[in-house]
Amino acid sequence: MDEIRLRKAQGIWGWTDEQTAGLSAKQLRLIGSGEEFRQWRLIAEVLEAKNCIAGLKKGDKYVFHGSGFLLPEESTCPRICLWAIAAFIPFSFMLYDRIGQGSDPSEFWVDKVRCMDVGVQNGGYGEALFRLYCKKEETLPKTKLELLEET
């Protein structure tokens, strides 16, 4: 791990020198994969939605940075729904793990998930079904956070 990248990561996350010195080999490898994380997107595309108070409809997409944060400027969903996003967490970890391992994260074997609302027929309010997939873009514009990292 080059010292400049490590110090930059330390500044971004606000780690102390002691915390930085205690990073594991796995953590250092992930830090070294920073450019890979920047290029990947996790996309949750609505396949169907019924009675959704967030206004989701077929074809809407939530788009997440490879590091796991929502990119509202790339998403097309009209509202952020916590009950939908909660279901995506395992997929974010799978993407993160595959990038860290140097594997291709572009396909999930299990690629569909429902939001956490069970639907009105089951005592909830609405429901949505999503397909999750990853996409790599070589020429993505930098996010606001990435622009800050460069300073």
C-alpha positions in Angstrom: 0.0 0.0 0.0 1.5 3.3 -1.0 1.8 5.8 1.8 0.1 8.7 -0.1 -3.0 6.6 -0.7 -3.0 5.4 2.9 -2.8 9.0 4.3 -5.5 10.1 1.9 -7.8 7.3 3.2 -6.9 8.2 6.8 -8.0 11.8 6.1 -11.2 10.8 4.4 -12.4 8.5 7.2 -10.9 10.6 10.0 -8.8 7.7 11.4 -6.2 8.3 14.1 -2.6 7.2 13.5 -3.3 4.3 15.9 -6.3 3.2 13.9 -4.5 3.5 10.6 -1.5 1.5 12.0 -4.0 -1.3 13.1 -5.6 -1.8 9.6 -5.6 -5.4 8.5 -4.2 -6.7 5.3 -7.8 -7.1 4.0 -8.6 -3.5 4.8 -5.4 -2.3 3.1 -6.3 -4.4 0.0 -9.7 -2.7 -0.1 -8.2 0.7 0.2 -5.9 -0.2 -2.7 -8.9 -1.1 -4.8 -10.3 2.5 -4.6 -10.5 3.0 -8.4 -12.4 -0.2 -8.9 -15.0 0.9 -6.3 -15.3 4.2 -8.2 -16.1 2.5 -11.5 -18.8 0.1 -10.3 -22.5 0.9 -9.7 -25.0 -1.3 -7.9 -28.4 -0.8 -9.6 -31.7 -1.8 -8.1 -34.3 -1.6 -10.9 -38.1 -1.7 -10.1 -39.7 -4.7 -11.9 -43.1 -4.1 -10.4 -44.6 -1.9 -7.7 -48.1 -2.0 -6.2 -49.6 0.7 -3.9 -46.1 2.1 -3.3 -46.2 5.4 -1.3 -42.8 6.3 -2.6 -44.3 6.5 -6.1 -42.0 3.8 -7.5 -42.9 2.4 -10.9 -41.6 -0.2 -13.3 -38.2 0.9 -14.7 -37.3 3.3 -11.9 -33.8 2.8 -10.5 -31.8 3.4 -7.4 -28.1 3.7 -8.2 -25.4 3.2 -5.6 -21.6 3.8 -5.7 -19.4 0.8 -5.5 -18.6 1.8 -1.9 -22.3 1.6 -0.9 -23.7 5.1 -0.9 -26.8 6.2 -2.8 -26.2 8.4 -5.9 -29.4 10.4 -6.1 -28.1 12.3 -9.2 -27.9 8.9 -11.1 -31.1 7.5 -9.6 -34.6 7.8 -11.2 -36.8 6.9 -8.2 -39.0 9.8 -7.2 -38.4 9.3 -3.4 -35.9 7.4 -1.2 -37.6 4.6 0.5 -35.9 3.1 3.5 -38.0 -0.1 3.3 -36.7 -0.7 -0.2 -33.1 0.3 0.4 -32.8 -2.0 3.5 -33.3 -5.0 1.2 -30.3 -4.0 -0.9 -27.7 -4.2 1.9 -26.6 -7.8 1.2 -26.1 -7.0 -2.4 -23.9 -4.0 -1.5 -21.7 -6.3 0.7 -21.5 -8.9 -2.2 -20.3 -6.1 -4.6 -17.8 -4.8 -2.0 -16.5 -8.3 -1.3 -16.1 -9.2 -5.0 -14.2 -6.0 -5.8 -11.9 -6.6 -2.8 -11.3 -10.2 -4.0 -10.5 -9.0 -7.5 -13.5 -10.9 -8.9 -16.1 -9.8 -11.4 -19.1 -8.5 -9.5 -21.3 -8.0 -12.6 -23.8 -10.8 -12.0 -25.6 -12.1 -9.0 -27.1 -15.6 -9.0 -29.9 -14.4 -6.8 -30.8 -11.0 -8.3 -34.3 -10.2 -7.2 -35.6 -8.9 -3.9 -38.7 -7.3 -2.5 -38.9 -4.2 -0.4 -39.5 -4.8 3.3 -43.2 -3.8 3.1 -45.3 -7.0 2.9 -48.2 -5.4 0.9 -51.7 -4.4 1.9 -53.0 -8.0 1.7 -50.6 -9.0 4.5 -51.0 -6.1 6.8 -48.6 -3.7 5.1 -49.3 -0.9 2.7 -47.6 -1.5 -0.7 -44.8 -3.5 -2.2 -42.1 -3.5 -4.9 -39.9 -6.1 -6.6 -36.4 -5.2 -7.7 -33.7 -6.7 -9.9 -30.2 -5.9 -8.7 -27.2 -5.9 -11.0 -23.8 -4.2 -11.2 -22.5 -2.1 -14.0 -18.9 -0.9 -14.6 -18.3 2.4 -16.3 -14.8 3.4 -17.3 -15.6 7.1 -17.8 -18.0 7.9 -14.9 -18.0 11.5 -13.7 -16.6 11.8 -10.2 -19.0 12.1 -7.3 -18.8 15.1 -5.0 -17.0 13.0 -2.4 -14.4 11.8 -4.9 -13.8 15.4 -5.9 -13.2 16.3 -2.3 -10.8 13.3 -2.0 -8.6 14.8 -4.6 -7.9 17.9 -2.6 
